[in-house]
Amino acid sequence: MPKYHAVCVNIKNFKFINRTISARRSDVVLHEYARYIERHMSENEIFARIAGDSFVGLVMDENIHKFLNKISNVKLYADKECRFIQINSRAGVYDVQIGDTVSDIMGYIDAALNVARELNEDHIFFEHSMMEKMLKGKEVSALFPVAIAKKQFEVFYQPKVNILNNELCGCEALVRWNRKGSIVPPMEFIPVLENEGTICQLDFYVFESVCETIRSWVDRGVRPVTVSVNFSRIHLKNPNVADEIFSIIDKYNIDTKYVEIELTEMSGYDNYENLSAFIKTMRDRGVHTSIDDFGTGYSSLNLLTDLDVDVVKLDKSYSIRLNNNEEKTKILIHNIVNMVHELGFKVIAEGVETEEQADFLRDIGCSTVQGYLFDKPLPLADFEQRLIGKVKYTV
């Protein structure tokens, strides 16, 4: 009896070369994709569309790697005008065992697909530890509506420090989930909410909390610093996102100079038209924007040359690499900082944890940093003590 691998395939994106696809046409494309894959399978294998942009297949063991290579990047001939359609997918894969039920198999490939989605990998093979992670994810999804309604999410503030004078010069708002008296680590719920899109609701929850806090500072005579708030790139699919941001700013009647929109998960993002329009709208109304985790994706240079952001955040992995004291790393970081400055942007280094890292960054002209060397993310009351006391950090 032949051995099989079960595969769950999800389409990441598809587009006509140099042309977008209408919703009506996209359904036809998915049918053609399934037929194309089927033509490259043996008679003992199956591949079928189960819903939307999701497919399942049973592939013989000896063919699985060839199959995975085939599905990851497909180009279908369309017509003389559009020429080709490019389709990219991701997959969860499971080595089927004797005694597995259909329900078991579907659960396993779904769990592997979720991990592939989180890691942005073309395919991931199932491991049993993934089931526990998937179940926790489902629990997060189920509890999220109640948690946000009961305001179990709290906003913490991590200071940004000017290392030329060691003074507090801004902060980043970071969300924490206070569940039954204990703090749930962000990595246990943020990726889940990102995958299902509900992160947008949480982002606005945090943004409104920040605007309310800034209003409170102003009313009490406390001079605010600029607070950056994370917004997932998923928001850019919403044509009304800018209006929703401004409505909250107007609701609390705060000066736009006190808020900054920090765009996250931008590696690999290619819809520059939406992104550019959003950034321009923010700039026109006086709201600064920043790109998070710069240097983690091949799209990073395009982000700088094509977009008019205000701030670039150097990914914390560069600070970590400084610990090895490698000359090539120092040259790379030095040149990145110079390039960002020459393009007219501010640069912030995150993840700074040692005096040596801070000294190097100061020497190369990167004057703003955040990291545990100065402060961890703080509850509002603790951050206010830093703000009101005009704390001066010592390093």
C-alpha positions in Angstrom: 0.0 0.0 0.0 1.5 3.4 -1.0 2.4 5.9 1.6 1.0 9.5 1.4 1.5 13.0 2.6 -1.5 15.1 3.2 -1.2 18.8 2.2 -3.3 21.9 2.9 -2.5 24.7 0.5 -3.5 28.3 0.9 -2.9 31.0 -1.8 -0.8 33.9 -0.5 -1.4 36.1 -3.5 -2.0 36.1 -7.2 -1.9 38.8 -9.8 -1.7 39.4 -13.5 1.8 40.5 -14.4 1.5 44.3 -14.4 -2.3 44.2 -13.8 -4.6 43.6 -10.9 -7.3 40.9 -10.9 -11.0 41.6 -10.4 -12.9 39.6 -7.7 -15.0 37.9 -10.4 -12.0 36.8 -12.3 -10.2 35.6 -9.3 -12.6 32.7 -8.8 -11.9 31.5 -12.3 -8.1 31.8 -11.6 -8.4 29.5 -8.6 -10.2 26.8 -10.6 -7.5 27.0 -13.2 -4.9 26.7 -10.6 -6.4 23.5 -9.2 -6.7 22.1 -12.7 -3.0 23.0 -13.4 -1.8 21.2 -10.3 -3.9 18.2 -11.0 -2.3 17.8 -14.4 1.1 17.4 -12.7 -0.1 14.6 -10.3 -0.2 10.9 -10.7 -3.5 9.0 -11.0 -3.2 7.8 -7.4 -3.0 11.4 -6.1 -5.7 14.0 -5.6 -5.9 17.7 -5.3 -9.1 19.7 -4.7 -10.4 23.1 -3.7 -12.3 23.0 -0.4 -13.2 26.6 0.1 -12.2 30.1 -0.9 -8.5 30.1 -1.7 -7.8 26.8 0.2 -7.0 23.4 -1.3 -6.2 19.9 0.1 -4.2 17.1 -1.5 -3.0 13.6 -1.0 0.5 13.1 -2.6 2.6 10.0 -2.7 5.6 10.2 -0.4 8.2 9.9 -3.3 6.5 12.9 -5.0 6.0 15.3 -2.1 9.1 17.5 -2.5 8.6 17.8 -6.3 4.9 18.7 -5.6 5.8 21.4 -3.0 8.2 23.0 -5.4 5.6 23.0 -8.1 2.8 24.7 -6.1 4.9 27.4 -4.4 5.2 29.7 -7.5 2.9 29.0 -10.4 2.6 31.1 -13.6 -0.6 30.4 -15.7 -1.1 31.7 -19.2 -4.0 34.1 -19.2 -4.6 35.9 -22.5 -2.8 38.1 -25.0 -3.5 41.2 -23.0 -2.6 40.0 -19.5 -0.1 37.4 -20.6 0.5 35.5 -17.3 -0.9 35.1 -13.8 1.5 34.6 -11.0 0.3 32.6 -8.0 2.2 32.1 -4.8 1.0 29.7 -2.1 2.0 28.3 1.3 1.3 24.8 2.6 1.0 22.6 5.7 2.2 19.1 5.2 1.6 15.9 7.2 3.0 12.4 6.8 -0.1 10.2 7.0 0.0 7.3 9.4 -2.1 4.1 9.7 -5.0 4.8 12.1 -5.2 8.5 11.4 -8.8 9.7 10.9 -9.8 12.3 8.4 -10.4 14.7 11.2 -6.9 14.0 12.6 -5.3 14.7 9.3 -7.2 17.9 8.6 -6.3 19.2 12.0 -2.6 18.4 11.5 -2.3 20.0 8.1 -4.2 23.0 9.3 -1.9 23.4 12.3 1.2 23.2 10.0 -0.3 25.7 7.6 -0.9 28.1 10.5 2.8 27.9 11.4 3.8 28.4 7.7 1.6 31.5 7.7 3.1 32.9 10.9 6.7 32.3 9.7 5.9 33.3 6.1 7.4 30.1 4.8 6.4 28.3 1.6 5.7 25.1 3.4 6.0 23.5 6.9 5.9 19.9 7.9 3.7 19.0 10.9 5.1 18.4 14.3 2.9 17.4 17.2 3.9 20.5 19.3 2.0 22.6 16.7 -1.3 21.2 17.8 -0.9 22.7 21.3 0.0 26.0 19.7 -3.0 25.9 17.4 -5.3 25.1 20.3 -3.9 28.0 22.3 -4.5 30.1 19.2 -8.1 29.1 19.0 -8.5 29.9 22.7 -7.1 33.4 22.1 -9.6 33.9 19.2 -12.5 32.8 21.4 -11.5 35.0 24.4 -10.5 38.1 22.5 -13.9 39.7 22.1 -14.6 39.4 25.8 -11.1 40.5 26.8 -11.4 43.7 24.7 -14.9 44.4 25.9 -13.8 44.1 29.5 -10.7 46.2 28.8 -8.3 43.5 29.9 -5.7 44.9 27.5 -3.3 47.4 29.1 -1.0 49.9 27.4 2.6 49.9 28.5 5.0 52.6 27.5 8.7 52.0 26.6 10.8 55.2 26.7 12.9 56.4 23.8 16.1 58.1 24.9 18.3 60.7 23.3 21.7 59.4 24.1 23.4 62.7 23.5 21.9 64.1 26.7 20.3 60.9 28.1 16.9 62.5 28.3 13.5 60.9 27.7 12.4 62.0 24.2 9.5 59.8 23.3 8.0 56.4 23.8 6.4 53.4 22.1 3.0 52.1 23.2 3.0 48.4 23.7 -0.1 46.3 24.6 -0.2 43.7 27.3 -3.1 41.3 28.2 -3.9 41.2 31.9 -5.8 37.9 32.1 -6.9 36.8 35.5 -4.2 38.8 37.2 -1.3 37.5 35.1 0.3 39.1 32.0 0.0 37.1 28.8 3.1 37.5 26.7 2.4 39.4 23.4 3.9 36.6 21.3 1.1 34.3 22.6 -1.7 36.5 21.2 -0.4 39.1 18.7 0.5 36.5 15.9 -2.9 34.9 16.3 -4.8 38.2 16.0 -2.5 39.2 13.0 -3.5 36.0 11.2 -7.2 36.4 11.6 -7.2 40.2 11.1 -8.6 41.1 14.5 -5.3 42.8 15.3 -6.9 45.9 13.7 -9.5 46.1 16.4 -6.7 45.9 19.1 -4.6 48.5 17.3 -7.4 51.0 17.5 -8.1 50.1 21.1 -4.5 50.9 21.9 -4.5 54.1 19.8 -7.6 55.4 21.5 -6.2 54.6 24.9 -3.0 56.6 24.0 -5.0 59.6 22.8 -7.0 59.6 26.0 -3.8 59.5 28.0 -2.3 62.3 26.0 -5.4 64.4 26.6 -5.1 63.7 30.4 -1.5 64.8 30.4 -2.3 68.1 28.7 -5.3 68.7 31.0 -3.0 68.2 34.0 -0.3 70.4 32.7 2.1 67.6 31.9 4.0 68.2 28.7 3.6 65.0 26.6 6.3 63.3 24.5 5.5 61.8 21.1 3.9 58.3 21.5 4.3 55.8 18.6 1.5 53.3 18.2 1.8 50.1 16.2 -0.5 49.6 13.3 -0.4 46.3 11.3 -0.1 46.6 7.5 -3.5 44.8 7.4 -5.0 48.3 8.1 -3.9 49.4 4.6 -6.6 47.3 3.1 -9.2 49.5 4.8 -9.8 52.6 2.6 -11.2 54.5 5.7 -8.3 53.8 8.1 -6.9 57.4 7.9 -10.3 58.9 8.6 -10.8 56.5 11.6 -7.4 57.6 13.0 -8.2 61.3 12.6 -11.6 60.9 14.1 -10.0 59.6 17.3 -7.4 62.4 17.3 -10.3 64.9 16.9 -12.4 63.2 19.6 -9.7 63.9 22.2 -8.6 67.2 20.6 -4.9 66.5 20.8 -2.1 68.0 18.8 -1.0 65.6 16.0 2.7 66.2 16.9 2.2 63.9 19.9 1.3 60.8 18.0 3.2 58.7 15.5 1.9 55.7 13.5 4.4 52.9 13.5 3.8 50.5 10.6 4.6 46.9 11.5 5.2 43.7 9.5 6.3 45.6 6.4 8.8 43.1 5.2 7.7 41.9 1.8 4.9 44.3 1.5 4.5 45.3 -2.1 1.3 47.4 -2.3 3.2 50.7 -2.4 0.3 52.6 -3.8 -1.9 52.1 -0.7 1.1 52.6 1.6 2.3 55.8 -0.1 -1.3 57.3 -0.1 -1.7 56.5 3.6 1.7 58.1 4.6 0.9 61.2 2.5 -2.5 61.6 4.2 -0.8 61.3 7.6 1.8 63.8 6.7 -0.7 66.3 5.3 -2.5 66.3 8.7 0.7 66.5 10.7 0.9 62.9 11.9 4.4 61.3 11.7 4.9 57.8 10.4 7.6 55.3 11.0 8.7 52.0 9.5 9.3 49.3 12.1 12.0 46.6 12.0 14.0 48.1 9.1 16.6 45.8 7.6 14.6 42.5 8.1 13.3 42.1 4.5 14.4 42.6 0.9 11.8 45.3 0.5 13.5 47.6 3.0 15.4 49.7 0.5 12.3 50.2 -1.6 10.5 51.4 1.4 13.1 54.1 1.9 13.3 55.2 -1.8 9.6 55.1 -2.5 8.0 56.4 0.7 8.1 59.7 2.5 8.1 58.4 6.1 9.5 60.4 9.0 11.2 57.8 11.1 13.0 54.5 10.4 13.5 52.0 13.2 16.6 49.9 12.9 15.6 46.3 13.8 16.9 45.0 17.2 18.7 42.2 15.5 21.4 44.7 14.5 21.9 45.7 18.1 22.3 42.1 19.1 24.8 41.6 16.3 26.9 44.4 17.8 27.6 42.1 20.8 29.9 40.0 18.6 32.0 43.2 18.0 32.5 42.2 14.3 33.9 45.0 12.2 31.6 44.1 9.2 28.5 44.5 11.4 29.7 47.9 12.6 30.4 49.0 9.0 27.0 47.8 7.9 25.1 49.6 10.7 27.2 52.8 10.3 26.4 52.9 6.6 22.7 52.2 7.2 22.4 55.1 9.7 24.3 57.4 7.3 22.0 56.4 4.4 18.8 57.0 6.4 20.0 60.4 7.5 21.1 61.4 4.0 17.6 60.5 2.7 16.2 62.9 5.3 14.7 60.5 7.8 15.3 60.2 11.5 16.6 56.8 12.7 15.9 55.0 16.0 17.8 51.8 17.2 15.7 49.4 19.2 16.9 46.5 21.4 19.8 48.4 23.0 20.8 46.5 26.1 24.5 47.3 26.7 26.6 50.4 27.2 28.9 49.2 24.4 25.9 49.2 22.0 24.9 52.7 23.1 28.4 54.1 22.8 28.8 52.8 19.2 25.4 54.1 18.1 26.2 57.5 19.7 29.5 57.6 17.9 28.0 57.0 14.4 25.3 59.6 14.9 22.3 57.4 15.9 21.1 59.6 18.8 17.7 58.0 19.6 17.4 54.5 21.1 15.1 52.3 23.1 15.9 49.2 25.0 16.4 47.5 28.4 19.6 49.4 29.0 17.4 52.4 29.8 14.0 51.1 30.5 11.7 48.2 29.9 8.0 48.8 28.8 6.4 50.4 31.8 2.8 50.6 33.1 1.3 54.0 32.6 1.8 55.1 36.3 5.5 54.3 36.2 6.0 55.9 32.8 4.3 59.1 34.1 6.8 59.3 36.9 9.6 59.4 34.3 7.7 62.0 32.3 6.7 64.3 35.1 10.1 64.0 36.8 11.9 64.8 33.6 14.2 61.8 34.4 17.7 61.9 33.1 19.1 58.5 32.4 22.6 57.4 33.6 24.6 55.0 31.5 
